[in-house]
């Protein structure tokens, strides 16, 4: 218990120390070439109300190639610019390489290992690939129904050659069926340059969709995919059916539901609430069910009317699925328990048969007396 309290307090102290510093920019990106010098300067702000001393260290693949001050003093609420240079002869393989500058608060008279808080500046070094090569990201957000949504593709030239012709086609699929095929504008892309290819699409039917962009760059192409939603998963309550509900019986209430989504929805269940004594009381819950795309089916709820007086009751059905609900107000009438019609018919048949037997018996008795 004591260890947990100590750990929690230490965590809060460290967290507070981190937010005491603000650094701009939060990250640095360079298109790396060996034997070339790069600036990695940044600005830093001390948000505390006292003079602070910080140590600066580096880590990562460019650790020994970064030149900057080893220790700085920061006045409160004053931005300070820290000069920094990267000068490396390393022949790094193509791709993204991460290094960082670690800024830690240090106590006077202590080494760096005595630091109690700080912040880190990440440096991404991009080494170009041979020939023509791109990195791309499909930018598309969840949308409403009947909305014209923008579709963007962020493309960066990470190769060693410029790209003359850059364009893309985008296929929109609903359950593996293509519902739209879009085209973007055509453009060029210089070394290390970033551009946005744009188009748009008019949504209509709710569901989960997949956008597959095929980005063409000169004689090459690269696929990029992303899923997005139009609307939200929804279960509709189409109807609520029940036979005459008798007092002191267990009545069945059928709820007709429909999945208005283009994918299955799992763990769907219903609850029946009856208003009694001015408050809604849960009286039944259905088993969980799975609804396939666009499926319509009935779930059952059971209402024990023991203790309910014969009258009309307000109620409601609430259907639960994912983190959502659908609700429908209902009215149920509990009636006095009377004779069942089948029972009445059976009694009448029995009486009729008894009468026939009596008549037949009387006829036979009369015949025997005449003899």
Secondary structure by P-SEA (a helix, b strand, c coil): caaaaaaaaaaaaaaaaaaccccccccccccccccbbbbbcbbbbbcccbbbbbbbbbbcccccccccccbbbbcccbbbbbbbbbbbcccccccbbbbbbbbbbbcccccccccccbbbbbbbbbbbcccccbbbbbbbcccccccbbbbbbbbbbccccccccccbbbbbbccccccbbbbbbbbcccccbbbbbbbbbbbccbbbbbbbbbcccccbbbbbbbbbbcccbbbbbcccccccccccbbbbbbbbbbccccccccccbbbbbbbcccbbbbcccccbbbbcccccbbbbbbbbcccccbbbbbbbbbbbccccbbbbbbbbbbccccccaaaaaaaaaaaaaaaaaaaaaaaaaaaaaac
